């Protein structure tokens, strides 16, 4: 009697399985009609029925274009599936200032530096370290809006001889610059899959916002501070590869544009604000190359 009941149960299960509406559609547009047992982890586990024989199988979820459960259609959980709407990006790398510095180099030569010393000093200032943090929220599967914060720092240091042009004196000592450029702004991100499983992706980002400039300068025993602010914008293009389901590593090339037209000069006793003429604008534009970590939540 017990054996009869157990046999009947198996027959019912097999019959119900045969009427299953679950389907797996591959990237080659092949359809597997089956009963989905599980979609957790790296594999989709399922069973099929063939002439009353139930067979179990599994498929790497990256091979599935779509999983259909009864009447409900769900996109397969490839990296960065639709429920993961928030993207956090942390990046770091090098930046190269690309603004004209000919007037600055000539000024150092007039102060008594050799042309080689002036060139070396400005070459130090032009190359800096950069860090960037971004947060984006996806409004579609490929487009997102968010915020960007960028920090750039470069410095230079040289032991120099300065000529006050009085015909009698020369001054020897240390000259240094420590420059900071911070940026905060709104951001638009476009993200596109380059492979069927979505692990390799192309990204394009446009930022627009406020640039804050700060330059701490020391000449011999005297120190002064230059500050300013201006409109800034940037555009970058990158590639990212998913090393985990919600984590990718990326490489980005970035063009940052900003120019300071007015600075505030402050030393130990005075503070003055000056509008710069066209020949002496403080260019902060740079080309940047960054490595980054992207986290999808």
N, C-alpha and C positions, 0 to 999 in steps of 0.2 A: 504493500500500500504506500509506504513512504517513498519507495523508488518510483512509483507511478506519479506521485505528487511532484517530486523533484524533476522528473522528465517533462511533466506538463509545464512547470515553471520555465525550463530552458526553452521549450517550444514557444511560449509566449514572448520571452525576451528576444528570441531570434526573429519572430514575426514582427514585433515592434521595430526591431533594428532595420528590417527590410523596408519599412515605411519611413525611415528617417529622411529628413529634408536637409540635414547638414551637408555642407559642401566645402571643399578646399579648392580655390582657383590659384594655379601657379602663375609665375611670371611668363610662362610660355602659353598661357591661356588654356591649359589643360584643366579639366574638372574631375575631382575625385568625390564621388557621392559616398558618404560614410556617416558614422556617428562620432561626433567629437567627444573625446573623453576628458581632455585637458589641454589648455593653451598656456599653462604656466611654465616658466623656465625657458630654455633654448629650443624646446621641441613642441610641436603639436602632436598630441597622441590621439589616435582614432582607431575605429574598428570598422571593417566592412563585412558584408554577408554575400557569399557566393554559393548558390545551390544548397542553402541551409547550413553552410559551414562558416562560422564566424572567425575572421582573421584580424589580429591586432597589428598596428603599425605605428610608425612615427615619422615625422618630417621636420627638418630644421626650419624654424619659423621664418628665416630669411628667404627661403624659397617660395613662401606663400605670398601671393599678391593680395588675396582677400580670403577671409574665413567667414562663412555664412552659417549662422546657427538658426535653424528653423526659419522664422519670418524676419529675423533681425540680422542685418548685415553689419559686420564689424571689420574695419581695416586691421590687418594683422599687425601685431605689436613689434614692428621693426623699430630700430632706434629712432627716438624722437617721434613717437606716434602722437596722434592728435590730442590725447588727454594731457600731454606734457607741454603746457602752454608757456611756461616761464623758462627763459634761457639766461644763465649767468655766465659772463665771460671775464676771465682774468688773464691779462697779457703783460709781457715784459720784453724789452729789447733795446735796440739802439736807434738813435735819431741823428740825422745830419741836417743842420741849418743850411738853407739854400738862398737866403737873402744876400744882397750885395753888401760887402764889408770893406770896399775899397777906401771910403772916406775914413773909416776907423783905423785901418792899417796906416794910411798917410798921416793921421794925427799922431800915432805912436812914433813914427819916424821923425816928425817935427819936434817931439818931446825929447829926442836924443837916442832912441833905439835904432839899431841897424835894421835894414829891411828884413834880414833873416830872423832877427828877434821878433819883429812885428808879425811876420808870417807865422812863426811858430806859436806865438801867443794866440792869434786868432784861430789857428788850426785846432788848438786845444778847446777853445770856446765852441767851435762849430759842431763838435761831436759830443753827444750826451747820452744819458741813460733815460729810458722812458718806462712808465708803468701805466696801465689802462684798465679800468673796470667798467663793465657794461651790464645792464639788465634790460631785457626785452620781453615783451608779452606778445605772443602770436595772435593776430586778428584773423589770419587765414593760415593754411598749412605752410605757406612759403613767405609770408610778409608779417613783420612785427614792428611794434613801436616801443621806444624805451628811452633810457637816459645813459649818457656817457660821461665818465670822469677821466681826465688825462693829466698826468704829471710828467714834466720833462725837466731834467736838471743837467747842466753842464758847468764846468769850472776850468779855470786856467791859473797858472802860477809861474812867475819868472822873476829872477834876480836881475834888476835893470839899472842902468845909469841914465839919469834924466838931466837934461840941460835946460836951465831956466832962461837961457838966452840973455844973461846979464854980462857975459864976457869974463866972469870971474869964478863962478861956482859950478860944480857938478855934484849931483846927489846920487848916492848909491843905496839901493834897498830892494825890498820885496814889493812886487805888484801882483795882485790877485783879483779874480772875479769869481763869484758864485751866483749863477743865474738860474732862476726857477720860472717855469711857464706852466701854469695850471689852466685847465679848460673844463668847463661843465656845460652840457647842452643836451638838446633833444636829439633823438636818433631814430633812423629808419633802417631796418634790416631786411634784405632779401636773401633767402636761403633756398638752394636748388639741389636736388639729388642728382649725382653723376653716375651712380650705379643702381642696379635694380633693387639691391637689398638696402640701399640708403646709407651705407656706411661711409661713403666718400661724398662730400658735399662742397659746393661752391657758395661763397657768401660775398655779398656786396653791402656796404654800410655807408650811409651819409649822415654826418653830424653837423649841427649848427648851434652856436651858443656864445658864451662869454669867455674871453681869455684874460687871465690875470698875470701880470708880468712883475718880477722882482729881481733886482740885480744888486748884490752886496759887493762893493768894490773897495779895495784897500790899495793906496799908493803911498809907499814908504810908511810913514807913521799916521797918515790921515785915512779915515774911512768915511764913506758916504753910501747912501742908498738911493736907488732909482726904482720907482714903481709906476705902473700904468695899467690900463685896461682897454680892451678893444673887442670888436666882433671877431669871431673865429669860426672856421668851418673845416671839415675834413671829409675825405672819401677814402675808403680802403676796400681791397679785394683780397680774398683769402680762400684757402682750402682747409677742410677739417676732416678728420678720420675718426670714427667711433672705435675706441678701444674697449669700452663697456657699453651696456645698453643705453645708459643715460649720460655717458661721459665721452667727450671727444678731445683730441689734440689738434691744434690748428697753427697755420703759418699765414700771417697777414702782411701785406704791403700797404702803407698808408701815406697819403699826402695831406699834410696839415697846412692851412693857410691863415695867417693873421699878421697884422702890421700895427704897431703902436704909433699913434700920431701925437700924443701928449704924454709927458712924463712929469712926475713929482720928484724933485731932488731934495734930499734931506741929509744934512751933516750934523755935527755936534751942536751947532748953534742956530741954523737957519733951515727953513722949509720953503721951497718955491716950486711953482708949477709952470711948466713951459711947453708951448706948442712947438713941435718940431717942424722945420721946413722940409721940403720935398727931398732935399739932398741928404738929410740926416734922420730920416724915419728909421725906427727900430724894427727891422724885419725879424719875425719869429717863425716864418714858414719853414717846414722841414719835410724830409723824406724819412720814413720810419720802416723798420723791419722788425716784426714782433712774433714771438712764440706764445701760444696761449692754451688755456684749459677752459673748456666749455662744459657747463653742467646744465642738464635739462630736468626741470622739476614739474 
